[in-house]
C-alpha cells in the first residue's frame, strides 16, 4: 500500500440529540409505572414469559452489487436509509409471491 487515501471521507457531524437525559433522570419510578400502565401497547410480562423467551439474532445482511436504473436509485436516495427501503420493497415483493 502506498498510503495514499482513496474515496471520500465522511464529515463528522455533531450527533443529533435524540433523548432528553436530564428530564428522563428526573422522572420517578412511580411516574414511569403509571405511564406504562396507561400505554395500551405495553403488555406486562411475568416470570413464565421470561423462562420461555429466546434471543433471536437477525440474519446479517449480505453486501451485493446490483445495477439499477439511475432515476430509480435517485428516487430512493432522496431520503436517508435508502438501502433499508430498497430491502423493504424487495421483501414485500418476495412475501407477496409466497401467497
C-alpha positions in Angstrom: 0.0 0.0 0.0 1.3 3.4 -0.8 -0.5 5.2 2.0 -2.5 7.3 -0.5 -6.1 7.9 0.6 -8.8 6.8 -1.8 -12.5 7.5 -1.8 -14.4 10.1 0.2 -14.2 10.7 3.9 -17.3 11.4 5.8 -17.6 14.7 7.6 -18.0 14.4 11.3 -21.4 15.9 12.1 -22.5 16.6 15.7 -24.7 13.8 16.9 -28.4 14.6 16.9 -29.8 14.9 20.5 -32.5 12.3 20.5 -33.1 11.9 24.2 -33.5 14.5 26.9 -31.5 12.6 29.5 -31.8 15.3 32.2 -35.6 15.2 32.0 -35.6 11.4 31.9 -33.4 11.2 35.0 -35.9 13.4 36.9 -38.8 11.0 36.3 -39.7 8.9 39.3 -40.3 5.2 39.3 -43.9 5.8 40.2 -44.3 8.1 37.1 -42.7 5.5 34.9 -45.0 2.7 36.2 -48.0 5.0 35.8 -47.1 5.8 32.2 -46.6 2.1 31.3 -50.0 1.3 32.9 -51.7 3.9 30.7 -50.0 2.8 27.5 -52.4 0.5 25.5 -49.5 -1.1 23.6 -47.5 -2.1 26.7 -48.1 -5.7 27.7 -46.8 -6.9 31.0 -44.6 -9.9 31.2 -44.1 -12.4 34.0 -41.6 -15.0 35.1 -43.3 -17.6 32.9 -42.8 -15.5 29.8 -39.1 -15.0 30.5 -38.5 -18.7 31.1 -39.6 -19.5 27.6 -38.0 -16.3 26.0 -35.2 -16.8 23.5 -32.8 -14.4 22.0 -33.2 -14.3 18.2 -30.5 -12.5 16.3 -31.4 -11.2 12.9 -29.6 -12.7 9.9 -26.8 -10.3 8.8 -27.4 -8.6 5.5 -25.1 -9.5 2.6 -23.3 -6.9 0.6 -24.0 -7.2 -3.2 -23.5 -5.3 -6.3 -26.7 -4.5 -8.3 -27.4 -2.4 -11.3 -30.4 -0.2 -11.0 -31.9 2.5 -13.3 -30.4 5.9 -12.5 -33.8 7.5 -11.9 -34.9 4.7 -9.6 -31.8 5.0 -7.5 -32.2 8.8 -7.4 -35.7 8.4 -6.1 -34.6 6.1 -3.2 -31.5 8.2 -2.4 -33.6 11.3 -1.7 -34.1 10.2 1.9 -31.7 8.7 4.4 -31.8 4.9 4.7 -32.4 4.2 1.1 -30.8 0.8 1.2 -33.1 -0.2 4.0 -36.1 1.0 2.0 -35.0 -0.9 -1.1 -34.6 -4.0 1.1 -38.2 -3.5 2.4 -39.6 -3.1 -1.1 -37.9 -6.3 -2.2 -39.1 -8.2 0.9 -42.7 -7.0 0.4 -42.5 -8.3 -3.2 -41.0 -11.6 -2.0 -43.7 -12.0 0.6 -46.4 -11.3 -2.0 -45.1 -14.0 -4.2 -45.5 -16.6 -1.4 -49.3 -16.2 -1.3 
